[in-house]
Amino acid sequence: MSKILEIKDLKKSYGKLEVLKWINLEVQQGDFFALLGHNGAGKSTTIGIMTSLVNKDSWTVKIAWVDIDEDFSLAKKHIGVVPQEFNFDIFAKVWDICMFQAGFYGVPKKIAAERVEFYLKKLELWDKRDSKAKELSGGMKRRLMIARALVHEPKVLVLDEPTAWVDVELRKTMWEFIQMLNKEKNITIILTTHYLEEVEQLCKNVAILTGGEIVYNGWVKSLLKTLDEEIFVLDLKDTMTEIPKRFDQYKPKLTDGNTLELSVKATESVNEIFSVLSEKGIDVLSMRNKSNRLEQLFLQLAHK
């Protein structure tokens, strides 16, 4: 795989405030990549520099092998951006918003019309093509921004909080569509989100920013393996009146007669837990993590 995004020694300051401190980052072609960080960590500044909305202080940013300082007009053709804020004319029609975007990138009108129809249908906006943007719900506006970002068929799609204002059902449909773009069209996805479960389910790699520095950059799966301990919540079919002594190592907590919390180390197996419960004649209806695993790791890394 080749590098579709390359950032070398990137720095940005506002006066004495250092927002980015010598950031180095690579994203491979076809990756589904997450960029995480708390508010003020530097995510938006990094995206702003990639899209020329923010000037960088130093060094190199390449998009699809094109240096943005040498030929930004070419580089920007390779990137589509869905920002956090709605930034289209709310009085314009859905169809016109997408067609204007295609024209801005020089897409021929016939091809543009075919693409706009395809993306509006995929994002369930075709019936709204003649509606003004102001008439759309928040979720529809978000999907319109995704359709608009895709009409010039970029190699990289940057999604900045894309599922804000989107309900659970539409979020699922949206992610299925974006996964299709990633797998079938080989579009590289760069995602920022506060829904950390989305990162765990969707992304291959992740970089975590804090204080303008990258504190982790690698596989999501490898990151999760660094979690030393997890708290599991077991919903029991039968009421437990006394916690077995063999559970002492798991720091057990019986929140009510049918809900048991156990802290399990990464080196420990849950098989013994089920074995003990089976011996006691207690059935487990379900088991879940008490908190999001990636969120635990993010908080751990971001506050070092």
C-alpha positions in Angstrom: 0.0 0.0 0.0 1.2 3.6 -0.7 0.8 6.7 1.4 -2.3 8.7 0.3 -1.7 11.4 3.1 1.8 12.3 4.4 2.4 15.0 7.0 6.0 15.7 8.1 7.0 17.9 11.0 3.8 19.9 10.9 3.7 22.9 13.2 1.1 25.6 13.9 1.0 28.4 16.4 -1.2 31.3 17.1 1.1 33.8 18.8 2.6 32.0 21.7 0.0 29.3 21.7 1.4 26.1 20.0 -1.6 24.2 18.5 0.4 21.6 16.6 3.9 20.5 17.7 5.8 18.8 15.0 3.1 16.4 13.9 4.2 13.4 11.8 1.4 11.3 10.3 0.9 8.9 7.4 -2.3 7.4 6.1 -2.2 4.5 3.6 -4.4 4.4 0.5 -7.6 2.6 1.1 -7.4 2.9 4.9 -10.3 3.7 7.2 -8.5 6.0 9.6 -9.6 7.8 12.8 -8.2 11.0 14.2 -9.2 11.4 17.8 -8.7 14.0 20.5 -10.5 16.1 23.0 -11.6 19.6 22.1 -8.6 21.8 21.5 -6.3 18.8 20.8 -5.5 19.9 17.3 -7.8 17.8 15.1 -9.6 20.6 13.4 -6.4 22.6 12.9 -4.9 19.5 11.1 -7.9 19.1 8.9 -8.0 22.9 8.2 -4.3 22.8 7.0 -5.1 19.8 4.8 -7.9 21.7 3.1 -6.1 25.1 3.0 -8.5 26.8 5.5 -5.6 27.2 7.9 -2.0 28.2 7.1 0.7 26.0 8.4 3.9 27.4 10.0 6.3 24.8 8.5 7.1 21.7 6.6 5.2 19.2 4.4 1.7 18.1 3.7 1.0 15.8 0.7 -2.4 14.6 -0.4 -2.4 11.8 -3.0 1.3 12.3 -3.5 0.9 16.0 -4.3 2.5 18.7 -2.0 -0.1 21.2 -1.1 2.5 24.0 -1.3 3.5 23.1 -4.8 0.1 22.5 -6.5 -2.8 22.9 -4.1 -5.3 23.1 -7.1 -4.4 19.5 -8.0 -4.2 18.3 -4.4 -7.7 19.6 -3.5 -9.2 17.5 -6.4 -8.1 14.4 -4.5 -9.9 15.4 -1.2 -13.5 15.7 -0.2 -14.4 17.2 3.1 -17.5 17.0 5.3 -17.0 19.7 7.9 -18.8 19.9 11.3 -20.8 23.0 10.4 -23.3 23.2 7.6 -21.8 25.5 5.0 -24.1 25.6 2.0 -26.7 28.1 0.8 -29.8 27.1 2.8 -32.0 28.7 0.1 -30.6 26.6 -2.7 -32.1 23.3 -3.8 -30.4 20.0 -3.0 -29.8 19.2 -6.6 -28.3 22.6 -7.3 -26.0 22.4 -4.3 -24.4 19.2 -5.6 -24.3 20.2 -9.2 -22.6 23.5 -8.4 -19.9 21.6 -6.4 -19.3 19.3 -9.3 -19.0 22.3 -11.6 -16.5 23.9 -9.2 -14.2 20.8 -9.8 -14.7 20.9 -13.5 -16.8 17.7 -13.8 -18.7 17.7 -17.1 -22.5 18.4 -16.7 -23.7 15.0 -18.0 -21.3 13.0 -15.7 -22.1 15.4 -12.8 -25.8 14.7 -13.2 -25.2 10.9 -13.1 -23.1 11.2 -10.0 -25.5 13.5 -8.2 -28.4 11.1 -8.9 -26.3 8.1 -7.7 -25.2 9.7 -4.4 -28.5 11.3 -3.6 -30.2 7.9 -4.0 -27.6 6.1 -2.0 -28.0 8.7 0.8 -31.8 8.6 0.6 -32.2 12.2 -0.5 -33.4 11.6 -4.1 -37.0 12.5 -3.1 -35.7 15.8 -1.7 -33.7 16.9 -4.8 -36.0 19.8 -5.5 -36.3 20.9 -1.9 -34.5 23.9 -0.5 -31.8 22.9 2.0 -33.5 24.9 4.8 -36.4 22.5 4.5 -34.3 19.4 5.4 -33.9 17.9 8.8 -30.5 18.0 10.6 -29.7 14.4 9.5 -30.7 15.1 5.9 -28.4 18.2 5.8 -25.5 16.1 7.1 -26.1 13.5 4.3 -26.4 16.3 1.8 -22.9 17.4 2.8 -21.6 13.9 2.3 -23.2 13.7 -1.2 -21.7 17.1 -2.1 -18.2 16.1 -1.0 -18.3 13.0 -3.2 -19.5 14.4 -6.6 -15.9 15.0 -7.8 -15.1 11.4 -6.6 -12.0 12.2 -4.4 -9.4 9.7 -3.4 -9.7 10.9 0.3 -12.9 11.7 2.2 -12.5 13.6 5.4 -15.5 13.2 7.7 -15.5 15.6 10.7 -18.2 14.5 13.1 -20.4 13.1 10.3 -23.1 11.5 12.4 -23.9 14.5 14.5 -27.7 15.1 14.3 -28.2 11.7 12.7 -30.5 9.2 14.4 -29.5 5.6 15.1 -31.2 4.0 12.1 -29.9 6.5 9.6 -26.4 6.4 11.2 -26.3 2.6 10.4 -27.4 3.2 6.8 -24.8 6.0 6.4 -22.0 3.8 7.7 -22.9 1.0 5.4 -22.7 3.4 2.5 -19.3 4.8 3.6 -17.9 1.3 4.2 -19.0 0.5 0.6 -17.0 3.6 -0.6 -14.0 2.4 1.3 -14.1 -1.2 0.2 -15.5 -1.1 -3.3 -14.2 2.3 -4.5 -11.0 2.3 -2.5 -11.7 5.7 -1.1 -9.6 6.5 1.9 -11.7 7.6 4.9 -10.3 9.9 7.6 -12.8 10.2 10.4 -13.1 12.4 13.5 -16.0 11.5 15.9 -17.1 11.6 19.5 -18.9 8.3 19.0 -15.9 6.2 19.9 -17.8 2.9 19.3 -17.8 3.9 15.7 -14.0 3.9 15.6 -13.9 0.5 17.3 -16.3 -1.0 14.7 -15.2 0.8 11.5 -11.6 1.9 11.6 -8.4 0.0 11.0 -6.0 2.6 12.3 -6.1 5.5 14.7 -4.1 8.5 15.8 -4.8 10.2 19.1 -3.9 13.8 19.5 -3.6 15.7 22.8 -2.0 19.1 23.4 -1.0 19.3 19.7 1.0 16.1 19.8 0.3 12.5 18.7 0.3 10.2 21.7 -0.7 7.1 19.8 -0.6 6.1 16.1 -1.3 2.5 15.0 -3.9 -0.3 14.7 -7.1 0.1 16.6 -6.9 -3.6 17.6 -3.3 -3.2 18.9 -4.5 -0.2 21.0 -7.3 -2.2 22.5 -4.9 -4.9 23.5 -3.0 -2.5 25.7 -6.1 -2.2 28.0 -4.9 -4.0 31.2 -8.3 -4.5 32.7 -12.0 -4.4 31.7 -15.1 -4.4 33.8 -17.8 -6.7 32.5 -21.5 -6.5 33.5 -23.3 -9.9 33.7 -27.1 -9.9 33.6 -28.2 -13.0 35.5 -31.4 -15.0 34.9 -31.5 -16.1 38.6 -31.1 -14.0 41.7 -27.6 -14.3 43.3 -27.7 -13.8 47.1 -24.0 -14.4 47.8 -20.9 -13.8 45.6 -18.7 -16.9 45.3 -15.3 -16.7 47.0 -13.6 -17.7 43.8 -14.7 -14.3 42.4 -12.7 -12.3 44.9 -9.8 -11.8 42.3 -12.3 -10.1 40.0 -13.2 -7.4 42.5 -16.9 -8.4 42.3 -19.8 -6.0 42.8 -23.4 -7.2 43.0 -25.4 -4.1 42.1 -28.6 -6.0 42.5 -29.5 -9.6 42.8 -29.5 -10.1 39.0 -26.6 -7.8 38.0 -23.0 -8.7 38.7 -19.9 -6.6 37.8 -16.5 -8.2 37.5 -13.1 -6.7 36.7 -11.1 -9.0 34.4 -7.4 -8.5 33.6 -6.3 -8.9 30.0 -4.3 -12.0 31.0 -7.3 -13.7 32.5 -10.0 -15.8 30.8 -13.7 -15.4 31.3 -14.2 -19.2 31.0 -13.7 -19.7 34.8 -16.4 -17.1 35.5 -19.0 -19.0 33.5 -17.8 -22.3 34.9 -18.4 -21.1 38.5 -21.8 -19.7 37.6 -22.7 -23.0 35.9 -21.7 -24.9 39.0 -24.0 -22.7 41.0 -26.8 -23.3 38.6 -27.0 -19.6 37.6 -27.6 -18.7 33.9 -26.2 -15.6 32.3 -28.6 -13.8 30.0 -26.1 -11.3 28.6 -22.6 -9.9 29.2 -21.3 -6.5 28.2 -18.5 -4.0 28.8 -19.4 -1.5 31.5 -17.8 1.3 29.4 -16.5 1.7 25.9 -13.0 0.1 25.7 -11.7 2.7 23.3 -13.0 5.5 25.4 -11.1 4.1 28.4 -7.9 4.1 26.4 -8.5 7.5 25.0 -8.9 9.0 28.4 -5.8 7.2 29.6 -3.6 8.4 26.7 -5.0 11.9 26.4 -4.3 12.7 30.0 -0.8 11.4 30.4 
